[in-house]
């Protein structure tokens, strides 16, 4: 394989990884957005769902950091 061919293959993989992270970020953010309404609809106190909200928000943060690292590559 030539250097150009290897570079093109790596570029394709990088784009695919960035796209996958973007899709995961979209889904995780949608989940975070739904949690408060779902909690209210189920008539649960805010304290009941706080750990789940914190974990989902942390996942969004981690995905955002992963995206930044991939973009920097």
Residue frames relative to the residue before (quaternion, step in Angstrom):
aa qw qx qy qz dx dy dz
X 1.0000 0.0000 0.0000 0.0000 0.00 0.00 0.00
X 0.4158 -0.6946 0.5244 0.2638 3.52 -1.06 0.73
X 0.6639 -0.4953 0.3747 0.4165 3.55 -1.27 0.31
X 0.6397 0.5285 -0.3298 0.4502 3.55 1.00 -0.78
X 0.6468 0.5174 -0.3141 0.4640 3.58 0.96 -0.85
X 0.6477 0.5012 -0.3119 0.4817 3.58 0.97 -0.84
X 0.6529 0.5207 -0.3084 0.4556 3.58 0.93 -0.87
X 0.6542 0.5051 -0.3058 0.4727 3.56 0.98 -0.84
X 0.6412 0.5148 -0.3225 0.4689 3.59 1.00 -0.78
X 0.6594 0.4979 -0.3046 0.4739 3.58 0.96 -0.86
X 0.6285 0.5412 -0.3242 0.4550 3.56 1.01 -0.81
X 0.6465 0.5236 -0.3059 0.4630 3.56 1.01 -0.82
X 0.6583 0.4995 -0.2974 0.4781 3.56 1.01 -0.85
X 0.6331 0.5258 -0.3271 0.4644 3.59 1.01 -0.80
X 0.6524 0.5055 -0.3100 0.4719 3.58 0.93 -0.88
X 0.6492 0.5158 -0.3136 0.4628 3.59 0.98 -0.85
X 0.6541 0.5062 -0.3110 0.4681 3.59 0.99 -0.83
X 0.6427 0.5133 -0.3190 0.4709 3.60 0.97 -0.83
X 0.6527 0.5177 -0.3039 0.4622 3.58 0.98 -0.86
X 0.6515 0.5116 -0.3103 0.4664 3.58 0.99 -0.83
X 0.6496 0.4988 -0.3192 0.4768 3.59 0.96 -0.81
X 0.6332 0.5274 -0.3317 0.4593 3.59 0.97 -0.80
X 0.6536 0.5038 -0.3130 0.4701 3.60 0.96 -0.83
X 0.6578 0.4959 -0.3073 0.4763 3.59 0.95 -0.85
X 0.6362 0.5261 -0.3200 0.4649 3.58 1.01 -0.80
X 0.6351 0.5283 -0.3209 0.4631 3.59 0.98 -0.81
X 0.6861 0.4796 -0.2832 0.4680 3.58 0.88 -0.94
X 0.6672 0.4981 -0.3052 0.4623 3.58 0.92 -0.87
X 0.6507 0.5041 -0.3178 0.4706 3.58 0.98 -0.79
X 0.6229 0.5287 -0.3371 0.4678 3.59 1.05 -0.70
X 0.6288 0.5281 -0.3260 0.4684 3.56 1.03 -0.79
X 0.6567 0.5055 -0.3108 0.4653 3.58 0.87 -0.95
X 0.6600 0.5181 -0.3069 0.4493 3.58 0.96 -0.84
X 0.6939 0.4851 -0.2722 0.4572 3.59 1.06 -0.70
X 0.5528 0.6727 -0.3879 0.3024 3.59 1.06 -0.64
X 0.6825 0.4788 -0.3354 0.4387 3.67 0.70 -0.83
X 0.6685 0.4887 -0.3055 0.4700 3.61 0.92 -0.84
X 0.6425 0.5174 -0.3248 0.4626 3.60 1.00 -0.80
X 0.6357 0.5235 -0.3266 0.4639 3.57 1.00 -0.80
X 0.6738 0.4904 -0.2914 0.4696 3.57 0.91 -0.93
X 0.6504 0.5254 -0.3140 0.4499 3.58 0.97 -0.85
X 0.7014 0.4402 -0.2529 0.5003 3.58 1.11 -0.69
X 0.3990 -0.7454 0.4449 0.2953 3.59 1.34 0.05
X 0.3860 0.6962 -0.5016 0.3387 3.56 0.93 0.96
X 0.5261 -0.6203 0.4676 0.3461 3.55 -1.13 0.57
X 0.6388 -0.5314 0.3893 0.3975 3.56 -1.22 0.44
X 0.6196 0.5611 -0.3422 0.4292 3.58 1.05 -0.73
X 0.6048 0.5956 -0.3543 0.3923 3.58 1.05 -0.73
X 0.8036 0.3039 -0.1549 0.4877 3.58 0.84 -0.88
X 0.3901 0.7686 -0.4568 0.2199 3.58 1.23 0.01
X 0.6523 0.5137 -0.3347 0.4458 3.61 0.91 -0.80
X 0.6446 0.5042 -0.3224 0.4758 3.58 0.99 -0.78
X 0.6430 0.5173 -0.3188 0.4662 3.59 0.99 -0.83
X 0.6503 0.5160 -0.3119 0.4621 3.59 0.94 -0.89
X 0.6720 0.5007 -0.2996 0.4560 3.58 0.91 -0.91
X 0.6682 0.4895 -0.3055 0.4697 3.58 0.93 -0.86
X 0.6409 0.5114 -0.3226 0.4730 3.59 1.02 -0.76
X 0.6336 0.5191 -0.3247 0.4730 3.59 1.05 -0.75
X 0.6202 0.5353 -0.3387 0.4627 3.59 1.06 -0.71
X 0.6311 0.5164 -0.3311 0.4747 3.59 1.01 -0.79
X 0.6403 0.5210 -0.3193 0.4654 3.57 0.96 -0.85
X 0.6696 0.4997 -0.2996 0.4605 3.58 0.89 -0.90
X 0.6554 0.4969 -0.3136 0.4746 3.57 0.97 -0.80
X 0.6209 0.5319 -0.3379 0.4662 3.58 1.06 -0.72
X 0.6518 0.4980 -0.3046 0.4841 3.57 1.01 -0.80
X 0.6370 0.5192 -0.3285 0.4656 3.59 0.98 -0.81
X 0.6353 0.5254 -0.3245 0.4637 3.57 1.00 -0.82
X 0.6459 0.5195 -0.3190 0.4595 3.59 0.94 -0.86
X 0.6567 0.5029 -0.3149 0.4655 3.60 0.97 -0.79
X 0.6585 0.4961 -0.3188 0.4675 3.59 0.98 -0.79
X 0.6427 0.5172 -0.3262 0.4616 3.59 0.97 -0.80
X 0.6626 0.5091 -0.3006 0.4598 3.58 1.07 -0.73
X 0.5511 0.6380 -0.3887 0.3718 3.59 1.22 -0.37
